[in-house]
Amino acid sequence: MKINEVSPLKPRYEVPDVLVAEPEVASWQLGEKSESVLEGSHGNAMSFVLTAQPFRLDILYDGQLVTRVNSRGLMNFEHLRTKKKLQNANVATEDPQIGSRTIKLVSPFVTLKDIDIKLK
């Protein structure tokens, strides 16, 4: 089983050699469909139930549950987003104990390597 977005902003990184070959595509007949549940079958014995919230896939054989993907609802999907443009901001402050200083903020998530501090 391989899960991916239908039309991502850019292709996701796929770790090589995890799958020996591309998975074979089987033809499934779609059954009942609603906003949150999709059911389908493959032949007379195999069937599936795909639930959206939380994401879960049940695979059944002759009506008996064979396997459940994400049974505890812990699978998390991080959706790709467009990157926001950051503007550099210079902040000048005057402190009587230290003197004047200029801090250049490079990122909204500031770490020590992202800060340029000049003390006078």
C-alpha positions as CSV (number, residue, x, y, z in Angstrom):
1,M,0.0,0.0,0.0
2,K,1.3,3.4,-0.9
3,I,-0.4,6.7,0.3
4,N,0.2,10.1,-1.3
5,E,-1.6,13.3,-2.0
6,V,-3.6,13.5,-5.3
7,S,-2.0,16.6,-6.6
8,P,0.9,17.8,-4.3
9,L,2.6,21.1,-4.7
10,K,5.9,19.2,-5.4
11,P,6.8,15.5,-5.4
12,R,7.6,14.1,-2.0
13,Y,10.9,12.4,-1.3
14,E,10.5,8.7,-1.5
15,V,13.1,6.5,0.2
16,P,14.8,4.3,-2.3
17,D,14.8,0.5,-1.9
18,V,11.9,0.4,0.5
19,L,9.7,-1.3,-2.1
20,V,11.4,-3.8,-4.4
21,A,9.1,-2.8,-7.2
22,E,6.0,-0.6,-7.7
23,P,2.9,-2.2,-6.1
24,E,0.6,-3.9,-8.6
25,V,-2.6,-2.0,-9.2
26,A,-5.8,-4.2,-8.6
27,S,-9.2,-3.3,-10.0
28,W,-11.6,-2.7,-7.1
29,Q,-15.3,-2.1,-7.5
30,L,-16.5,0.9,-5.5
31,G,-19.6,0.4,-3.4
32,E,-21.2,2.8,-0.9
33,K,-19.6,6.3,-0.7
34,S,-20.3,9.2,1.6
35,E,-18.2,12.2,2.7
36,S,-16.3,10.2,5.3
37,V,-16.5,6.6,4.3
38,L,-15.8,4.7,1.1
39,E,-16.4,1.0,0.6
40,G,-15.3,-1.3,-2.2
41,S,-14.8,-4.9,-3.2
42,H,-12.4,-7.1,-5.3
43,G,-14.3,-10.2,-6.4
44,N,-16.7,-11.9,-4.1
45,A,-14.5,-12.3,-1.0
46,M,-12.3,-9.3,-0.7
47,S,-13.6,-5.9,0.5
48,F,-12.4,-2.7,2.1
49,V,-13.8,0.2,4.2
50,L,-11.8,3.4,4.0
51,T,-12.7,6.0,6.7
52,A,-11.5,9.6,6.4
53,Q,-11.7,10.9,10.0
54,P,-9.6,9.4,11.5
55,F,-7.9,7.9,8.5
56,R,-8.3,4.1,8.7
57,L,-8.4,1.3,6.2
58,D,-10.1,-2.0,7.0
59,I,-9.5,-5.0,4.7
60,L,-12.0,-7.8,5.0
61,Y,-12.1,-11.4,3.6
62,D,-15.5,-13.1,3.5
63,G,-16.8,-10.4,5.9
64,Q,-14.1,-11.1,8.5
65,L,-11.6,-8.3,9.4
66,V,-8.1,-9.4,8.1
67,T,-6.1,-6.2,8.8
68,R,-6.7,-2.7,9.9
69,V,-4.3,0.1,8.8
70,N,-4.0,2.9,11.4
71,S,-6.2,1.2,14.0
72,R,-5.2,3.6,16.7
73,G,-5.5,6.8,14.6
74,L,-1.9,7.8,15.1
75,M,-1.0,8.3,11.5
76,N,-0.4,12.0,10.8
77,F,-0.2,13.6,7.3
78,E,1.8,16.8,7.0
79,H,0.3,18.7,4.0
80,L,2.7,20.6,1.8
81,R,2.3,24.3,1.9
82,T,3.8,27.2,0.0
83,K,6.7,28.9,1.7
84,K,6.1,32.4,3.0
85,K,8.6,35.0,2.0
86,L,10.5,36.3,5.0
87,Q,11.7,39.8,5.4
88,N,14.8,40.7,7.3
89,A,14.1,42.9,10.3
90,N,16.7,45.0,12.0
91,V,15.9,45.8,15.6
92,A,17.9,48.6,17.3
93,T,17.7,49.0,21.1
94,E,19.4,51.2,23.6
95,D,20.3,49.7,27.0
96,P,22.2,51.9,29.5
97,Q,24.0,48.9,31.0
98,I,25.2,47.3,27.8
99,G,25.2,50.2,25.3
100,S,23.6,50.2,21.9
101,R,23.1,47.0,20.0
102,T,21.6,45.9,16.7
103,I,20.0,42.5,16.3
104,K,19.3,41.2,12.8
105,L,16.4,38.7,12.8
106,V,16.7,36.2,9.9
107,S,13.9,33.9,10.7
108,P,10.7,33.8,12.7
109,F,12.1,30.8,14.5
110,V,15.2,32.3,15.9
111,T,18.2,30.3,17.1
112,L,21.6,31.5,18.1
113,K,23.1,30.9,14.7
114,D,20.4,33.0,13.1
115,I,21.1,36.1,15.2
116,D,23.8,38.7,14.4
117,I,24.5,40.8,17.5
118,K,26.8,43.8,17.4
119,L,27.7,45.4,20.7
120,K,29.2,48.9,21.0
